[in-house]
Structure formats: C-alpha cells, structure tokens
Amino acid sequence: MALDTRGWLDRFTTALGAQPITDEEVENLLALAGIAAHASERKAAPVTCYLAARSGVPIPDALAIAQQLADEITGSGGPHDAD
C-alpha cells in the first residue's frame, strides 16, 4: 500500500537525515511549483523547487521571487490583481 503525502514526506526526510517539513512549507512549495508550471512548462515545477532549495533562499522568499518573475513574464499582477 502506498503512503499518503505526509507519510511519504516524513519517511523521506527521515531517510535523508533531514528535519521534518512543516505543513506551511509544503503549501509554499506547492504554490512555488504552481507558479513555475503556469509561467512555463509543467516540468519546470519540480526543478524550480529544487533550485530554490539548493540556493538556500527561504521558501517564502523564493515564492515571492517566482511570483515576481512570473508576473513579468506573463504581464499579470499575480494574486494581488484584485487589490
């Protein structure tokens, strides 16, 4: 039987010897992946998350950077359009 998302993430981080990921971090990474997938090709999503992690930039900052870049590329104001 396959694990659910949380079960997989917990087992994987333990196997890596890493600290567990928080629910907020998961949501931010999913948002980051979504931005990358919508501003380019879907396959850019996991690589974007990897690059953010490799850079050492905090996830919320990487998310803001990705949103700004996506807004520039697509000419959109992003989630703040309605403000």
C-alpha positions, -999 to 999 in steps of 0.1 A, spaced: 0 0 0 13 34 -9 18 61 17 -2 94 18 17 126 11 25 133 48 36 97 53 59 98 23 74 132 33 80 121 68 97 88 57 117 105 30 131 133 53 140 107 79 158 87 53 177 118 42 185 127 78 167 160 74 144 180 96 107 172 90 89 196 67 61 217 81 26 220 65 33 256 58 65 247 39 46 221 19 19 246 10 46 272 -1 64 246 -22 32 236 -39 25 273 -46 60 277 -59 56 247 -82 23 260 -94 37 294 -103 65 277 -123 41 253 -140 18 281 -151 45 305 -162 64 279 -182 61 242 -188 49 218 -161 83 201 -159 98 233 -146 79 229 -114 99 203 -96 132 217 -109 122 252 -96 116 238 -62 150 220 -63 167 252 -74 151 271 -45 162 245 -20 197 244 -34 200 282 -33 193 283 4 168 311 -1 139 307 24 108 292 8 86 323 13 113 345 -3 117 320 -33 79 321 -37 79 359 -38 108 359 -64 90 333 -85 57 353 -84 75 385 -94 93 367 -123 60 351 -134 42 384 -133 70 399 -155 68 370 -180 30 368 -182 23 405 -177 0 396 -148 -2 412 -114 -5 378 -98 -26 371 -68 -26 408 -59 -45 418 -91 -77 422 -71 -62 447 -46 
